[in-house]
Amino acid sequence: MATFEDTIFALSSGRPPSGVAVVRLSGPAAGDAVRALLGDLPPPRFARYGALRDPARGEVLDRALVLFFPGPASTTGEDVAELHLHGGRAVVAAVLRVLGALPGLRPAEAGEFTRRAFARGKMDLAEVEGLADLVAAETEAQRRQALALASGALSRRIADWRAGLVQALALVEASIDFSDEGDVPDDLVAEAQAVIGPLAADVAAALSDADRGERVRAGLTVAIAGPPNAGKSTLLNRLAGREAAIVSPVPGTTRDVLEVHLELAGQAVLLLDTAGLRESVDMVEQEGVRRALARAEAADLVLWLSEAGEPPPAALARAIRVRTKADLGGGVPDGWIGLSTHTGEGVEALLACLETEAEGLAGGEPALVSRERQRLALAEAAGHLSRAAGDFGGQEELRAEELRLAARALDRVIGRVDVEDVLDALFVTFCIGK
């Protein structure tokens, strides 16, 4: 069973071969491990270059840079050491083998370095989630948002909100406990409400931006819909830059929803190629049409493609309308984009339209809230704050309780309470060396 009394180690850099490989250790025996391999311990935070030896055989394993960071002033709050090795597979394997044979050392589990940092108060839960998102980030927007979260943007705001809650709660409790004291002001509740109002508005503003934050993290969903043979699969291939979908003149070729991941204007996009929407007696095609319409209705954006310029169904009335095969002649209806994937006509205009829409849905400064867990906890806090701002008919104990519940909900955002199940699910998404 893993405990914090163990000293853990893992390769923290990319998979070898590489120019440099970094092996990290954390725990009470990190310093002893360095002494065993290097012969002595470098001064804290100073790199030392030297030969690493197998203490059992005296054999040189590699010549490396070694650093030591004594706790609690380290990334995990424990004693931490880093071995900067040559990045060959055999070198890394030999060092890990020797470390595993030392007393008190074991290989780290997934996310265990970060879990120890959380347990030692070096990171809170919101920052841990930001770090997980940063490791997984594939686009510029995801990187910026994850870095802000990992750097404490939400945590600092939570601290400010909680300080306001404590101030308001102190005023309310003073009005309860010292209501008969002559030197206590009569308007303490009014003072508390003056704090609660702006606080509730600030939390509500952060919540109103949560959908955008979740879109950036998960990516925008863009569905390509339209009647059969409107050029949906051809457009998907053009946007993806590869032959991702089968293109055929036979109507009904696409039966299921095809998904392609790409980046558009710095945003992650999941592009959906859906079955042609039409009436059919084929049971398989009917199911494909049902799925296509359901996915299109749930998408963030819809491209409605039609060669004849026929309008989309009412459920997709908000779609971007694209009149396809424009190179074959015919007019482009007002409000439509004329497109020919054969000649490239209209492709730039369509991309510009998509980028504008994506910027409106997920662009701008990084959102504070990026996960459903954070949003639900903040929504609960907002509800308690809204009630705390009301009239309790002199029963100020009820107002105080609402404020305490709001504070508890904020504490859940950063992992002060009710955190174990969240941690177990979160840390399995980390790599071993994080």
WOQUI-V231403 format. One record per residue. N is the residue number from 1. SS is DSSP state (A for helix, B for strand, O for the rest). PSI is psi in degrees with one decimal (none if undefined). Layout:
n:N ss:SS psi:PSI
n:N ss:SS psi:PSI
//
This chain:
n:1 ss:O psi:131.8
n:2 ss:O psi:133.3
n:3 ss:O psi:164.8
n:4 ss:O psi:-3.8
n:5 ss:O psi:-19.6
n:6 ss:O psi:155.2
n:7 ss:B psi:126.6
n:8 ss:B psi:156.1
n:9 ss:B psi:154.4
n:10 ss:B psi:156.9
n:11 ss:B psi:119.9
n:12 ss:O psi:-10.0
n:13 ss:O psi:-173.2
n:14 ss:O psi:166.6
n:15 ss:O psi:134.2
n:16 ss:O psi:160.9
n:17 ss:O psi:149.5
n:18 ss:B psi:169.2
n:19 ss:B psi:-43.9
n:20 ss:B psi:141.1
n:21 ss:B psi:133.5
n:22 ss:B psi:119.1
n:23 ss:B psi:127.3
n:24 ss:B psi:142.6
n:25 ss:B psi:146.5
n:26 ss:B psi:130.6
n:27 ss:O psi:177.7
n:28 ss:O psi:-23.3
n:29 ss:O psi:11.9
n:30 ss:A psi:-43.5
n:31 ss:A psi:-41.2
n:32 ss:A psi:-37.5
n:33 ss:A psi:-41.6
n:34 ss:A psi:-43.8
n:35 ss:A psi:-39.1
n:36 ss:A psi:-37.5
n:37 ss:A psi:-39.3
n:38 ss:A psi:-23.9
n:39 ss:O psi:-32.6
n:40 ss:O psi:178.4
n:41 ss:O psi:125.8
n:42 ss:O psi:155.2
n:43 ss:O psi:147.7
n:44 ss:O psi:129.7
n:45 ss:O psi:19.1
n:46 ss:O psi:131.4
n:47 ss:O psi:138.9
n:48 ss:B psi:133.5
n:49 ss:B psi:130.4
n:50 ss:B psi:177.0
n:51 ss:B psi:132.0
n:52 ss:B psi:127.3
n:53 ss:B psi:150.1
n:54 ss:O psi:112.8
n:55 ss:O psi:-21.2
n:56 ss:O psi:-28.7
n:57 ss:O psi:-13.0
n:58 ss:O psi:2.6
n:59 ss:O psi:136.9
n:60 ss:B psi:125.9
n:61 ss:B psi:-40.1
n:62 ss:B psi:164.4
n:63 ss:B psi:126.3
n:64 ss:B psi:162.8
n:65 ss:B psi:133.7
n:66 ss:B psi:134.1
n:67 ss:B psi:149.1
n:68 ss:B psi:132.5
n:69 ss:B psi:99.9
n:70 ss:O psi:141.2
n:71 ss:O psi:159.2
n:72 ss:O psi:2.2
n:73 ss:O psi:63.3
n:74 ss:O psi:174.5
n:75 ss:O psi:-33.6
n:76 ss:O psi:-9.1
n:77 ss:O psi:-5.2
n:78 ss:O psi:175.7
n:79 ss:O psi:129.7
n:80 ss:B psi:139.0
n:81 ss:B psi:149.1
n:82 ss:B psi:133.1
n:83 ss:B psi:112.5
n:84 ss:B psi:100.8
n:85 ss:B psi:167.7
n:86 ss:B psi:141.7
n:87 ss:B psi:31.1
n:88 ss:O psi:152.2
n:89 ss:A psi:-43.5
n:90 ss:A psi:-37.2
n:91 ss:A psi:-50.7
n:92 ss:A psi:-44.6
n:93 ss:A psi:-40.1
n:94 ss:A psi:-42.6
n:95 ss:A psi:-43.0
n:96 ss:A psi:-36.5
n:97 ss:A psi:-43.6
n:98 ss:A psi:-41.4
n:99 ss:A psi:-39.8
n:100 ss:A psi:-20.1
n:101 ss:A psi:-9.4
n:102 ss:O psi:145.6
n:103 ss:O psi:137.4
n:104 ss:O psi:-0.1
n:105 ss:B psi:145.8
n:106 ss:B psi:158.2
n:107 ss:B psi:143.4
n:108 ss:O psi:151.3
n:109 ss:O psi:169.4
n:110 ss:O psi:125.5
n:111 ss:O psi:11.2
n:112 ss:A psi:-33.4
n:113 ss:A psi:-44.2
n:114 ss:A psi:-36.4
n:115 ss:A psi:-39.1
n:116 ss:A psi:-37.9
n:117 ss:A psi:-39.1
n:118 ss:A psi:-46.0
n:119 ss:A psi:-30.6
n:120 ss:O psi:6.8
n:121 ss:O psi:15.3
n:122 ss:O psi:-22.7
n:123 ss:O psi:149.3
n:124 ss:O psi:177.9
n:125 ss:A psi:-39.7
n:126 ss:A psi:-38.7
n:127 ss:A psi:-36.8
n:128 ss:A psi:-43.8
n:129 ss:A psi:-38.1
n:130 ss:A psi:-39.5
n:131 ss:A psi:-41.8
n:132 ss:A psi:-42.6
n:133 ss:A psi:-35.1
n:134 ss:A psi:-41.4
n:135 ss:A psi:-35.4
n:136 ss:A psi:-6.4
n:137 ss:O psi:134.5
n:138 ss:O psi:-15.1
n:139 ss:O psi:166.2
n:140 ss:A psi:-42.1
n:141 ss:A psi:-41.5
n:142 ss:A psi:-40.0
n:143 ss:A psi:-46.5
n:144 ss:A psi:-43.6
n:145 ss:A psi:-44.0
n:146 ss:A psi:-39.9
n:147 ss:A psi:-39.4
n:148 ss:A psi:-42.6
n:149 ss:A psi:-44.8
n:150 ss:A psi:-26.5
n:151 ss:O psi:1.1
n:152 ss:O psi:17.1
n:153 ss:A psi:-49.6
n:154 ss:A psi:-38.9
n:155 ss:A psi:-41.9
n:156 ss:A psi:-38.7
n:157 ss:A psi:-39.7
n:158 ss:A psi:-42.7
n:159 ss:A psi:-40.8
n:160 ss:A psi:-45.1
n:161 ss:A psi:-41.6
n:162 ss:A psi:-37.1
n:163 ss:A psi:-40.1
n:164 ss:A psi:-39.5
n:165 ss:A psi:-44.1
n:166 ss:A psi:-40.9
n:167 ss:A psi:-47.2
n:168 ss:A psi:-41.3
n:169 ss:A psi:-39.2
n:170 ss:A psi:-39.7
n:171 ss:A psi:-43.9
n:172 ss:A psi:-44.2
n:173 ss:A psi:-32.4
n:174 ss:A psi:-37.8
n:175 ss:A psi:-27.0
n:176 ss:A psi:-48.8
n:177 ss:A psi:-28.5
n:178 ss:O psi:31.7
n:179 ss:O psi:-22.0
n:180 ss:O psi:6.8
n:181 ss:O psi:135.3
n:182 ss:O psi:-27.4
n:183 ss:O psi:9.8
n:184 ss:O psi:127.1
n:185 ss:O psi:152.1
n:186 ss:O psi:-18.2
n:187 ss:O psi:32.7
n:188 ss:A psi:-38.6
n:189 ss:A psi:-40.8
n:190 ss:A psi:-40.0
n:191 ss:A psi:-41.6
n:192 ss:A psi:-43.3
n:193 ss:A psi:-31.6
n:194 ss:A psi:-26.0
n:195 ss:A psi:-41.6
n:196 ss:A psi:-40.7
n:197 ss:A psi:-58.9
n:198 ss:A psi:-33.4
n:199 ss:A psi:-46.0
n:200 ss:A psi:-39.7
n:201 ss:A psi:-38.3
n:202 ss:A psi:-42.1
n:203 ss:A psi:-41.5
n:204 ss:A psi:-37.7
n:205 ss:A psi:-41.6
n:206 ss:A psi:-39.6
n:207 ss:A psi:-36.3
n:208 ss:A psi:-19.3
n:209 ss:O psi:3.6
n:210 ss:A psi:-37.6
n:211 ss:A psi:-40.6
n:212 ss:A psi:-42.8
n:213 ss:A psi:-40.7
n:214 ss:A psi:-34.3
n:215 ss:A psi:-43.8
n:216 ss:A psi:-45.4
n:217 ss:A psi:-46.6
n:218 ss:A psi:-22.8
n:219 ss:O psi:150.2
n:220 ss:B psi:144.6
n:221 ss:B psi:122.8
n:222 ss:B psi:117.6
n:223 ss:B psi:135.0
n:224 ss:B psi:115.5
n:225 ss:B psi:164.2
n:226 ss:B psi:177.1
n:227 ss:O psi:167.2
n:228 ss:O psi:148.3
n:229 ss:O psi:28.9
n:230 ss:O psi:-4.8
n:231 ss:O psi:20.4
n:232 ss:A psi:-49.3
n:233 ss:A psi:-36.1
n:234 ss:A psi:-41.2
n:235 ss:A psi:-41.1
n:236 ss:A psi:-46.4
n:237 ss:A psi:-37.9
n:238 ss:A psi:-43.3
n:239 ss:A psi:-35.1
n:240 ss:A psi:-20.5
n:241 ss:O psi:20.0
n:242 ss:O psi:167.4
n:243 ss:O psi:79.7
n:244 ss:O psi:-27.5
n:245 ss:O psi:148.7
n:246 ss:O psi:129.0
n:247 ss:O psi:125.9
n:248 ss:O psi:146.6
n:249 ss:O psi:-6.8
n:250 ss:O psi:119.5
n:251 ss:O psi:141.7
n:252 ss:O psi:15.7
n:253 ss:O psi:-44.0
n:254 ss:O psi:115.3
n:255 ss:O psi:-35.7
n:256 ss:O psi:170.7
n:257 ss:O psi:125.3
n:258 ss:B psi:131.9
n:259 ss:B psi:136.5
n:260 ss:B psi:130.7
n:261 ss:B psi:134.6
n:262 ss:B psi:174.0
n:263 ss:B psi:134.4
n:264 ss:B psi:117.2
n:265 ss:O psi:39.2
n:266 ss:O psi:2.3
n:267 ss:B psi:142.8
n:268 ss:B psi:133.7
n:269 ss:B psi:133.2
n:270 ss:B psi:109.9
n:271 ss:B psi:129.0
n:272 ss:B psi:124.4
n:273 ss:B psi:116.7
n:274 ss:O psi:161.8
n:275 ss:O psi:148.8
n:276 ss:O psi:134.2
n:277 ss:O psi:113.1
n:278 ss:O psi:164.7
n:279 ss:O psi:140.0
n:280 ss:O psi:148.1
n:281 ss:O psi:-10.1
n:282 ss:O psi:120.1
n:283 ss:A psi:-37.8
n:284 ss:A psi:-43.6
n:285 ss:A psi:-36.5
n:286 ss:A psi:-42.3
n:287 ss:A psi:-39.0
n:288 ss:A psi:-41.6
n:289 ss:A psi:-41.9
n:290 ss:A psi:-45.5
n:291 ss:A psi:-39.8
n:292 ss:A psi:-46.1
n:293 ss:A psi:-39.5
n:294 ss:A psi:-44.0
n:295 ss:A psi:-37.3
n:296 ss:A psi:-41.0
n:297 ss:A psi:-31.5
n:298 ss:A psi:-8.8
n:299 ss:O psi:157.0
n:300 ss:O psi:-36.8
n:301 ss:B psi:148.8
n:302 ss:B psi:131.5
n:303 ss:B psi:116.3
n:304 ss:B psi:114.4
n:305 ss:B psi:133.1
n:306 ss:B psi:129.5
n:307 ss:O psi:-34.3
n:308 ss:O psi:-3.0
n:309 ss:O psi:24.6
n:310 ss:O psi:140.8
n:311 ss:O psi:158.5
n:312 ss:O psi:163.1
n:313 ss:O psi:161.3
n:314 ss:A psi:-34.7
n:315 ss:A psi:-19.1
n:316 ss:A psi:27.7
n:317 ss:O psi:-24.1
n:318 ss:O psi:1.5
n:319 ss:O psi:154.0
n:320 ss:B psi:123.4
n:321 ss:B psi:127.5
n:322 ss:B psi:120.3
n:323 ss:B psi:109.3
n:324 ss:O psi:169.7
n:325 ss:O psi:42.0
n:326 ss:A psi:-20.6
n:327 ss:A psi:-13.8
n:328 ss:A psi:2.3
n:329 ss:O psi:177.7
n:330 ss:O psi:153.8
n:331 ss:O psi:164.7
n:332 ss:O psi:117.2
n:333 ss:O psi:154.2
n:334 ss:O psi:136.4
n:335 ss:O psi:0.8
n:336 ss:O psi:160.2
n:337 ss:B psi:123.4
n:338 ss:B psi:132.4
n:339 ss:O psi:136.5
n:340 ss:O psi:110.6
n:341 ss:O psi:-17.1
n:342 ss:O psi:-46.6
n:343 ss:O psi:-15.8
n:344 ss:O psi:-2.3
n:345 ss:O psi:129.6
n:346 ss:O psi:-8.2
n:347 ss:A psi:-45.1
n:348 ss:A psi:-40.0
n:349 ss:A psi:-39.1
n:350 ss:A psi:-43.6
n:351 ss:A psi:-40.5
n:352 ss:A psi:-40.1
n:353 ss:A psi:-43.4
n:354 ss:A psi:-41.7
n:355 ss:A psi:-39.9
n:356 ss:A psi:-44.9
n:357 ss:A psi:-41.5
n:358 ss:A psi:-38.4
n:359 ss:A psi:-39.6
n:360 ss:A psi:-34.0
n:361 ss:A psi:-34.1
n:362 ss:A psi:7.5
n:363 ss:O psi:-171.0
n:364 ss:O psi:-168.4
n:365 ss:O psi:152.0
n:366 ss:O psi:135.1
n:367 ss:O psi:151.6
n:368 ss:O psi:-36.4
n:369 ss:O psi:127.4
n:370 ss:O psi:-3.1
n:371 ss:O psi:150.6
n:372 ss:A psi:-38.4
n:373 ss:A psi:-45.1
n:374 ss:A psi:-43.6
n:375 ss:A psi:-42.9
n:376 ss:A psi:-41.2
n:377 ss:A psi:-41.5
n:378 ss:A psi:-36.4
n:379 ss:A psi:-38.3
n:380 ss:A psi:-43.5
n:381 ss:A psi:-41.7
n:382 ss:A psi:-38.7
n:383 ss:A psi:-43.3
n:384 ss:A psi:-38.6
n:385 ss:A psi:-40.6
n:386 ss:A psi:-42.8
n:387 ss:A psi:-35.5
n:388 ss:A psi:-21.9
n:389 ss:O psi:-5.3
n:390 ss:O psi:-170.3
n:391 ss:O psi:121.8
n:392 ss:O psi:10.9
n:393 ss:O psi:35.9
n:394 ss:O psi:-8.6
n:395 ss:O psi:73.1
n:396 ss:A psi:-15.0
n:397 ss:A psi:-34.8
n:398 ss:A psi:-38.8
n:399 ss:A psi:-43.1
n:400 ss:A psi:-39.2
n:401 ss:A psi:-40.3
n:402 ss:A psi:-39.7
n:403 ss:A psi:-39.0
n:404 ss:A psi:-39.9
n:405 ss:A psi:-35.8
n:406 ss:A psi:-42.2
n:407 ss:A psi:-40.1
n:408 ss:A psi:-40.1
n:409 ss:A psi:-41.4
n:410 ss:A psi:-38.2
n:411 ss:A psi:-32.7
n:412 ss:A psi:-31.7
n:413 ss:A psi:-41.4
n:414 ss:A psi:5.7
n:415 ss:O psi:22.2
n:416 ss:O psi:-26.7
n:417 ss:O psi:158.6
n:418 ss:O psi:55.9
n:419 ss:O psi:-19.5
n:420 ss:A psi:-45.9
n:421 ss:A psi:-38.5
n:422 ss:A psi:-44.0
n:423 ss:A psi:-44.7
n:424 ss:A psi:-41.9
n:425 ss:A psi:-33.1
n:426 ss:A psi:-45.7
n:427 ss:A psi:-21.1
n:428 ss:O psi:-15.8
n:429 ss:O psi:-9.5
n:430 ss:O psi:156.5
n:431 ss:O psi:168.0
n:432 ss:O psi:-39.2
n:433 ss:O psi:10.3
n:434 ss:O psi:none
//
